[in-house]
Amino acid sequence: MSVPALAAVVRVDNAKSNVAITFKQMNVPVDAKFKKFAANIDYNAANPETSKANVEIELASFDLGDAEYNKEVLKKEWFNAAQFPKATFVSTGMKANGAGKLVVTGTLTIKGKAANVSFPMTVKQEGANQVFDGTLPIKRLTFNIGEGEWKDTGMVADEVAIKFHVVTTQ
C-alpha cells in the first residue's frame, strides 16, 4: 500500500534548510544560526489539523560568526549546552489560516524550561518539495538564557526571533 503524497512523513533537505535567530545587543540586531538540527514533519495539506512536527536543535552548533562568542554562549549562563545539549519543539496543533498559511502551536523546550508557543507558518510547494517558513518570537529569560549579570536586558534584549526555513524532499 502506498501512502498518498498529501499525507506523508517528509524528509528534510538539510543543505537547503536553516534555523537562525535574531536578537538585539546594545540595540543593534545580531543574526546567528544553528548549523545542526533535525526535523520530522508529518504534513497533510488536505487536513493540516492532523499534521505533526518536531524539531531538535543541537545547541553546540550555534554560530555567531566568531569562535570566542560561540564558546561563550555554550556556557552555563547562556545555553548551558553541557547539561542541555538540545533545544526541542514538539507541535501540539496546526490550523489552516488561509491559503498556504498555518498557525502552529506546540511546546518549546530550551535549557530544561518548557513553554507553550504559537506562531504563523507558511507552506508552499516548489516542484516535488514543500517549503515551510516561519518566525517564532520568544523571550530569552523565559528559558533562563542569560543568567546572572546577563539577566539585564539593557545589553542583550529579551526578545529573540527564531527563524526557520525548512525544505523537504521526496
C-alpha positions in Angstrom: 0.0 0.0 0.0 1.4 3.4 -0.9 1.0 6.5 1.2 -0.6 9.4 -0.6 1.7 12.3 -1.2 -0.6 14.7 0.7 -0.2 12.8 4.0 3.3 11.6 4.5 6.3 12.0 6.7 8.7 14.0 4.6 12.5 14.2 4.6 14.2 17.4 5.3 16.8 18.6 2.9 19.4 19.9 5.4 21.5 21.5 2.6 18.6 23.9 1.8 17.1 24.3 5.2 18.2 26.5 8.1 17.4 27.7 11.6 18.6 31.1 12.6 17.9 33.7 15.3 17.9 37.4 15.5 18.4 39.4 18.8 19.5 42.8 19.7 22.7 43.6 21.5 23.0 47.2 22.6 20.0 47.8 20.4 21.8 46.5 17.3 20.3 43.4 15.5 22.6 40.4 15.6 22.0 37.3 13.4 23.2 33.8 14.2 22.4 30.3 13.1 22.3 26.8 14.2 24.4 24.5 12.0 22.9 21.2 13.1 19.2 20.4 13.6 16.8 17.6 12.8 13.1 18.0 11.9 10.4 15.4 11.5 7.4 16.6 9.7 4.2 14.7 9.0 2.3 17.2 7.0 -1.2 16.7 5.5 -2.0 19.5 3.1 -5.6 18.4 2.8 -6.2 18.2 6.5 -3.5 20.3 8.3 -5.1 19.7 11.7 -3.7 16.1 11.6 -0.2 17.3 10.8 2.7 17.0 13.3 6.2 18.3 13.6 9.1 18.0 15.9 12.5 19.7 15.8 15.7 19.1 17.7 18.5 21.7 17.6 22.0 20.9 18.7 22.9 24.0 20.8 26.7 23.4 20.4 26.2 24.1 16.6 25.3 27.7 17.4 27.3 30.1 15.2 27.6 33.8 15.8 30.4 34.0 13.3 33.2 34.3 16.0 34.8 31.3 17.7 35.1 33.1 21.1 31.5 34.2 21.1 30.4 30.7 20.1 32.3 29.3 23.1 30.8 31.9 25.4 27.2 31.2 24.6 27.6 27.5 25.4 28.5 28.3 29.0 26.1 27.8 31.9 24.9 31.5 31.9 23.6 31.2 28.3 22.7 27.8 26.8 24.4 25.5 29.3 25.0 23.1 26.4 26.9 20.6 28.5 23.8 19.9 30.6 21.2 20.7 28.0 22.7 19.8 24.6 19.5 20.2 22.6 16.5 22.5 22.3 13.3 20.9 21.1 10.0 21.9 19.6 7.0 19.4 19.5 3.9 20.6 17.8 0.5 20.1 19.6 -1.6 21.5 16.7 -1.7 23.1 13.3 -4.6 25.1 12.0 -5.2 26.4 8.5 -5.1 30.2 8.4 -5.7 31.0 4.7 -4.1 29.6 1.6 -0.6 28.3 2.3 -0.8 29.7 5.9 -0.9 27.8 9.2 -0.9 28.7 12.9 1.3 26.2 14.7 1.2 25.6 18.4 3.5 23.4 20.5 6.0 23.1 23.3 9.4 24.7 23.0 12.0 23.4 25.5 15.3 25.2 25.9 17.7 24.7 28.8 15.2 22.4 30.6 12.5 25.0 30.6 9.3 24.3 28.6 6.8 26.8 27.3 3.7 26.7 25.1 4.2 28.7 22.0 2.2 29.7 18.9 3.4 31.1 15.6 2.4 31.6 12.0 4.0 29.5 9.3 3.7 29.4 5.5 3.8 26.3 3.4 4.4 26.3 -0.4 5.0 23.7 -3.0 8.2 24.0 -5.1 8.2 21.2 -7.6 8.2 18.0 -5.6 9.3 19.8 -2.4 7.5 21.6 0.3 8.9 24.7 1.9 8.0 25.7 5.4 8.9 29.2 6.6 8.2 30.8 10.0 9.3 33.0 12.8 8.8 32.1 16.4 9.2 35.1 18.8 10.4 34.2 22.3 11.7 35.9 25.4 15.1 34.5 26.3 14.6 35.0 30.0 11.6 32.6 29.9 14.2 29.9 29.2 17.0 31.3 31.6 19.1 32.2 28.6 21.3 34.9 30.1 21.7 34.3 33.8 23.4 36.3 36.5 24.6 39.7 35.1 23.2 38.8 31.7 19.6 39.0 33.0 19.9 42.7 32.4 18.1 43.3 29.1 19.9 46.6 28.6 22.9 44.9 27.0 21.1 41.9 25.3 17.4 42.3 24.7 14.9 39.8 26.0 13.2 39.4 22.6 14.6 36.8 20.2 13.2 35.7 16.9 13.8 32.1 15.9 13.5 31.9 12.1 13.3 28.7 10.2 13.3 27.7 6.5 12.7 24.0 6.1 12.8 22.4 2.6 11.5 18.9 2.3 12.5 16.3 -0.3 10.7 13.2 -1.5 
